[in-house]
Amino acid sequence: MDYVMVTVRRNPAVHALTYSQFLGVAELNSQRLLSLRRRDQLALAFGRREVFKSLRYLAVDAVGMLIAEELARIFDRTFAASIVRVWWDRWLAAVARAEHRRGPWLFHVVESVDHKGRHIHFCCHGGFGDSEEAMRQVGLQLRADGYEPLRVVSINVSQIIQRVRRNARRAKLDLSAAFLPPLEDSRLLELLSSQAQRREHAKMNVAKAQDGEDDLARATIKTMIEELPRASEQMNG
């Protein structure tokens, strides 16, 4: 408990969001939230889909909701939400990169088809300047596995992070602290790799997390970001 108090005091910009604060930064209202919940179209970090007044939220939860919103411009809204929930490790990795590197960082959804006409979706991330080579490598791997790439949908995660911060400033909230630690952080890497393993075992089926599993992930992330300097100080330092 003493350690938590010290880290929060050292970096007061980091705090859990209340229900109403989360709605504000995620550009939601109670009526819209109810509609999304009824349709199973909520998508937060760590695969969560629950939004209730009794819960607390992180800035990356708002990022997840806005990524789903952008994907819904291309895909069915329910399917867009499932992409965000299933591939949360990939877009959270994009958030980590975007927060600690200059230039836009993108989350890619690659749609492919096999010889029987079945569609699959593979997700990855990369910097704007690296995207062409990254997509070439993904295409080669998909073809080697028997799939033909059809299209790539890219979401500018850096821009979404800026959007969340603008919403926070309007609400007089301080979300200047980095949303995640650098991708090289061993604790973050462990969380992300564990999700990749679960997804592989599930063979692309959306599965509910075990009780308490996502809560543990969220607590670990909160501890990590409490130790970070403010994003603005880091970029200008």
C-alpha positions as CSV (number, residue, x, y, z in Angstrom):
1,M,0.0,0.0,0.0
2,D,2.9,2.4,0.8
3,Y,4.4,1.7,-2.6
4,V,1.1,2.6,-4.4
5,M,0.8,5.8,-2.4
6,V,4.3,6.9,-3.3
7,T,4.0,6.1,-7.0
8,V,0.7,8.0,-7.3
9,R,2.1,11.0,-5.5
10,R,5.1,11.0,-7.8
11,N,2.9,10.9,-10.9
12,P,-0.5,12.4,-10.0
13,A,-1.7,12.5,-13.6
14,V,-2.3,8.7,-13.5
15,H,-5.6,7.8,-12.1
16,A,-8.5,5.4,-12.7
17,L,-11.4,6.9,-14.6
18,T,-14.9,6.8,-13.1
19,Y,-17.9,5.7,-15.1
20,S,-18.9,9.2,-16.1
21,Q,-15.3,10.2,-16.9
22,F,-14.9,7.1,-19.1
23,L,-18.0,7.9,-21.0
24,G,-16.8,11.4,-21.7
25,V,-13.3,10.5,-23.0
26,A,-14.7,7.6,-25.0
27,E,-17.4,9.9,-26.6
28,L,-20.3,7.9,-25.2
29,N,-23.5,8.7,-23.4
30,S,-25.8,6.4,-21.3
31,Q,-28.2,5.9,-24.2
32,R,-25.5,5.0,-26.6
33,L,-23.9,2.7,-24.1
34,L,-27.1,0.8,-23.5
35,S,-27.5,0.3,-27.3
36,L,-24.0,-1.0,-27.6
37,R,-24.4,-3.3,-24.6
38,R,-27.6,-4.9,-26.0
39,R,-25.8,-5.7,-29.3
40,D,-22.6,-7.0,-27.7
41,Q,-20.7,-4.1,-29.3
42,L,-18.6,-2.9,-26.3
43,A,-14.9,-3.5,-26.6
44,L,-12.4,-2.4,-23.9
45,A,-8.8,-3.3,-23.1
46,F,-7.9,-6.8,-22.1
47,G,-10.9,-8.3,-23.9
48,R,-13.5,-6.7,-21.5
49,R,-17.0,-5.9,-22.6
50,E,-18.5,-4.7,-19.3
51,V,-19.2,-1.1,-18.6
52,F,-21.0,-0.4,-15.3
53,K,-21.1,2.5,-12.8
54,S,-19.4,0.4,-10.1
55,L,-16.3,-0.2,-12.2
56,R,-13.2,1.9,-12.8
57,Y,-11.5,2.4,-16.2
58,L,-8.1,3.1,-17.8
59,A,-7.4,5.4,-20.7
60,V,-6.7,2.4,-22.9
61,D,-10.3,1.4,-22.4
62,A,-11.4,4.5,-24.2
63,V,-8.8,3.8,-26.9
64,G,-10.3,0.4,-27.5
65,M,-13.8,1.8,-27.8
66,L,-12.7,4.3,-30.4
67,I,-10.7,1.8,-32.4
68,A,-13.9,-0.3,-32.5
69,E,-15.8,2.8,-33.7
70,E,-13.3,3.4,-36.5
71,L,-13.4,-0.3,-37.6
72,A,-17.2,-0.1,-37.7
73,R,-16.8,2.2,-40.6
74,I,-15.6,-0.8,-42.6
75,F,-16.9,-3.9,-40.8
76,D,-20.2,-4.8,-39.1
77,R,-20.2,-3.0,-35.6
78,T,-20.5,-6.3,-33.7
79,F,-17.6,-7.8,-35.6
80,A,-15.5,-4.7,-35.2
81,A,-16.0,-5.0,-31.4
82,S,-15.0,-8.7,-31.5
83,I,-11.7,-7.8,-33.3
84,V,-10.8,-5.3,-30.6
85,R,-11.6,-7.8,-27.9
86,V,-9.8,-10.8,-29.5
87,W,-6.7,-8.9,-30.7
88,W,-6.3,-6.6,-27.7
89,D,-2.6,-7.5,-27.4
90,R,-1.8,-6.2,-30.8
91,W,-3.5,-2.8,-30.5
92,L,-2.2,-2.3,-27.0
93,A,1.2,-3.0,-28.4
94,A,0.5,-0.2,-30.9
95,V,-0.5,2.1,-28.0
96,A,2.8,1.3,-26.3
97,R,4.7,2.1,-29.4
98,A,2.7,5.3,-30.1
99,E,3.3,6.6,-26.6
100,H,7.1,6.2,-26.8
101,R,8.0,6.8,-30.4
102,R,7.6,9.8,-32.7
103,G,5.4,9.5,-35.8
104,P,2.1,7.8,-36.4
105,W,1.7,4.2,-35.2
106,L,-1.0,2.0,-36.9
107,F,-3.1,-1.0,-36.0
108,H,-3.7,-3.2,-39.1
109,V,-6.5,-5.7,-39.7
110,V,-5.7,-7.9,-42.6
111,E,-8.7,-9.8,-44.2
112,S,-7.8,-12.9,-46.2
113,V,-9.7,-15.8,-47.8
114,D,-8.7,-19.5,-48.1
115,H,-9.4,-21.8,-51.1
116,K,-12.8,-22.7,-49.7
117,G,-13.9,-19.1,-49.6
118,R,-13.6,-18.8,-45.8
119,H,-12.5,-15.4,-44.5
120,I,-10.0,-14.9,-41.7
121,H,-8.7,-11.7,-40.0
122,F,-5.2,-11.3,-38.8
123,C,-4.0,-8.2,-36.9
124,C,-0.6,-6.6,-36.5
125,H,0.9,-3.1,-35.9
126,G,3.6,-0.9,-37.3
127,G,4.9,2.5,-37.8
128,F,3.6,4.5,-40.7
129,G,6.9,4.4,-42.6
130,D,7.3,0.7,-41.9
131,S,3.8,-0.4,-43.0
132,E,4.6,-1.3,-46.6
133,E,7.3,-3.7,-45.7
134,A,5.3,-5.1,-42.8
135,M,2.3,-5.8,-45.0
136,R,4.6,-7.5,-47.6
137,Q,5.9,-9.9,-45.0
138,V,2.3,-10.6,-43.7
139,G,1.2,-11.3,-47.2
140,L,4.0,-13.7,-47.8
141,Q,3.2,-15.6,-44.6
142,L,-0.5,-15.7,-45.3
143,R,0.1,-17.1,-48.8
144,A,2.4,-19.7,-47.3
145,D,-0.4,-20.7,-45.0
146,G,-2.9,-21.0,-47.9
147,Y,-4.6,-17.7,-47.6
148,E,-5.0,-14.9,-50.2
149,P,-5.0,-11.4,-48.7
150,L,-8.0,-9.3,-49.7
151,R,-7.6,-6.0,-48.0
152,V,-5.9,-4.2,-45.1
153,V,-7.8,-1.8,-42.8
154,S,-5.4,0.5,-40.9
155,I,-6.3,2.5,-37.8
156,N,-4.1,5.4,-36.7
157,V,-3.7,4.6,-33.0
158,S,-1.6,7.8,-32.4
159,Q,-4.5,9.9,-33.6
160,I,-6.9,8.0,-31.4
161,I,-4.7,8.6,-28.3
162,Q,-4.7,12.3,-29.2
163,R,-8.5,12.2,-29.5
164,V,-8.8,10.7,-26.0
165,R,-6.5,13.4,-24.5
166,R,-8.5,16.2,-26.2
167,N,-11.7,14.8,-24.7
168,A,-10.0,14.6,-21.3
169,R,-8.9,18.2,-21.5
170,R,-12.4,19.3,-22.3
171,A,-13.6,17.5,-19.2
172,K,-10.7,19.0,-17.2
173,L,-9.1,15.6,-16.7
174,D,-5.3,15.2,-16.7
175,L,-4.4,12.2,-19.0
176,S,-1.0,13.5,-19.9
177,A,0.7,10.5,-18.4
178,A,1.7,7.8,-20.9
179,F,-1.1,5.3,-21.3
180,L,1.3,2.3,-21.3
181,P,4.9,1.7,-20.6
182,P,7.3,1.0,-23.5
183,L,6.8,-2.2,-25.3
184,E,10.1,-3.5,-24.1
185,D,8.8,-3.6,-20.5
186,S,8.9,-7.2,-19.4
187,R,5.7,-7.1,-17.5
188,L,3.8,-5.7,-20.5
189,L,5.4,-8.2,-22.9
190,E,4.3,-11.0,-20.6
191,L,0.7,-9.8,-20.6
192,L,0.6,-9.4,-24.4
193,S,2.3,-12.8,-25.1
194,S,-0.1,-14.6,-22.8
195,Q,-3.1,-13.3,-24.8
196,A,-1.4,-14.3,-28.1
197,Q,-1.1,-17.8,-26.7
198,R,-4.7,-17.9,-25.5
199,R,-5.9,-16.8,-28.9
200,E,-3.8,-19.4,-30.7
201,H,-5.3,-22.1,-28.4
202,A,-8.8,-20.8,-29.1
203,K,-8.2,-20.9,-32.8
204,M,-9.6,-17.5,-33.5
205,N,-12.8,-18.1,-31.5
206,V,-13.8,-15.4,-29.1
207,A,-13.7,-16.9,-25.6
208,K,-14.5,-15.3,-22.3
209,A,-11.6,-14.7,-20.0
210,Q,-11.4,-16.7,-16.8
211,D,-12.8,-15.0,-13.7
212,G,-10.4,-12.4,-12.5
213,E,-7.9,-12.8,-15.3
214,D,-8.6,-9.5,-17.0
215,D,-8.8,-7.8,-13.6
216,L,-5.3,-9.0,-12.8
217,A,-4.1,-7.7,-16.2
218,R,-5.6,-4.3,-15.6
219,A,-4.1,-4.1,-12.1
220,T,-0.7,-4.9,-13.5
221,I,-1.0,-2.2,-16.2
222,K,-2.1,0.4,-13.7
223,T,0.9,-0.4,-11.5
224,M,3.2,0.0,-14.5
225,I,1.8,3.3,-15.8
226,E,1.9,4.8,-12.3
227,E,5.7,4.4,-12.5
228,L,6.0,6.4,-15.8
229,P,6.8,10.0,-16.2
230,R,4.2,12.2,-17.9
231,A,4.1,11.7,-21.6
232,S,4.6,15.4,-22.3
233,E,7.7,15.5,-20.1
234,Q,9.1,12.4,-21.8
235,M,8.6,13.7,-25.3
236,N,10.2,17.1,-24.4
237,G,12.9,15.7,-22.2
